[in-house]
Amino acid sequence: MLKRTHNCGQLRAADVGKKVILSGWVHSYRDHGNLVFIDLRDREGLTQLVFNPQTQPQMHATARDLRREWVIAASGTVEMRSEGMENPKLVTGQIEVVIDQLENSKYSKDAAVRC
């Protein structure tokens, strides 16, 4: 079982090269054919996760099945986003985490709030 080392609003450019473990909810999912991007959310913010089929084909295949609000834990290395791909709207918008290990808890039983 992966145990979180950082929260999703904590990582910055100074953390590039660090091995980290994040956990939270899948906030958004983008499959660009080659790369899969997941915005992972916890109570502290968002961090972009990257699944690359060239370096981690098994993780990439698993990531293609993830959906919004599923609870996951992921381990990877912090990298700078490519030039022009930064997101100034996020405090974590200069970095991304390239994933090498993933645990999927499927979905949160408390994802929906009833009024």
C-alpha positions in Angstrom: 0.0 0.0 0.0 1.4 3.4 -1.0 1.6 6.0 1.8 1.4 9.7 0.8 4.6 11.7 1.1 3.1 15.0 -0.1 -0.3 16.6 -0.7 -1.5 17.7 -4.1 -1.0 21.4 -3.4 2.5 21.1 -2.1 4.9 20.4 -5.0 6.8 23.1 -6.7 9.7 23.6 -9.2 12.1 23.1 -6.3 10.9 19.5 -5.9 11.9 18.5 -9.4 13.7 15.1 -9.3 12.1 14.0 -6.1 10.3 10.7 -5.8 6.8 11.3 -4.3 3.6 9.5 -3.5 0.3 11.3 -3.8 -3.2 10.2 -3.1 -6.6 11.6 -3.8 -9.5 11.7 -6.2 -9.3 11.8 -10.0 -10.5 15.3 -10.7 -10.1 15.1 -14.5 -8.9 12.7 -17.1 -7.3 13.5 -20.5 -6.2 10.8 -22.9 -4.1 12.3 -25.7 -3.6 8.9 -27.4 0.1 8.7 -26.4 0.0 10.3 -23.0 -2.6 10.1 -20.3 -3.0 13.1 -17.9 -4.8 12.9 -14.6 -5.4 15.9 -12.4 -5.3 14.5 -8.9 -7.2 16.3 -6.2 -7.0 16.3 -2.4 -8.1 18.9 0.2 -4.9 21.0 -0.5 -5.1 21.3 -4.3 -4.4 19.7 -7.7 -1.4 18.0 -9.2 -1.0 16.8 -12.8 0.0 13.1 -13.1 1.5 11.8 -16.4 1.3 8.2 -17.7 3.8 7.6 -20.5 3.5 4.3 -22.5 7.1 4.6 -23.6 8.5 4.3 -20.1 5.7 2.6 -18.2 3.4 0.7 -20.5 1.6 -1.1 -17.7 0.8 2.1 -15.8 -0.3 3.7 -19.0 -2.8 0.9 -19.7 -4.1 1.0 -16.2 -4.5 4.8 -16.3 -6.7 4.5 -19.4 -9.3 2.9 -17.2 -9.4 5.6 -14.5 -12.5 7.8 -14.2 -13.5 10.9 -12.3 -13.8 10.6 -8.5 -12.0 7.3 -8.3 -9.6 7.2 -5.4 -6.0 6.5 -6.3 -2.5 6.6 -4.8 0.4 7.1 -7.2 4.2 7.1 -7.0 6.4 8.9 -9.4 9.1 11.5 -10.1 8.4 15.3 -10.1 9.4 16.9 -13.4 9.0 20.4 -14.9 6.2 20.7 -17.5 7.3 21.3 -21.0 7.8 24.9 -22.0 4.5 26.5 -22.9 2.6 23.8 -21.1 2.7 25.4 -17.6 -0.6 26.3 -16.0 -0.4 29.7 -14.2 -3.8 29.2 -12.7 -2.4 26.4 -10.4 0.2 26.7 -7.7 1.5 23.4 -8.9 1.2 24.5 -12.6 5.0 24.4 -13.3 5.4 20.7 -12.5 3.9 17.3 -13.2 4.5 13.9 -11.7 5.5 11.1 -14.1 4.0 7.9 -12.6 5.7 4.6 -12.2 3.3 2.9 -9.6 -0.4 3.2 -9.2 -3.0 1.8 -6.7 -6.6 2.2 -7.6 -9.4 2.1 -5.0 -12.0 2.5 -7.7 -14.3 5.2 -6.4 -15.2 7.1 -3.3 -18.4 6.0 -1.7 -18.9 9.6 -0.5 -18.3 11.3 -3.9 -21.9 12.4 -4.3 -23.5 14.7 -1.8 -27.2 14.5 -1.4 -29.2 17.6 -0.3 
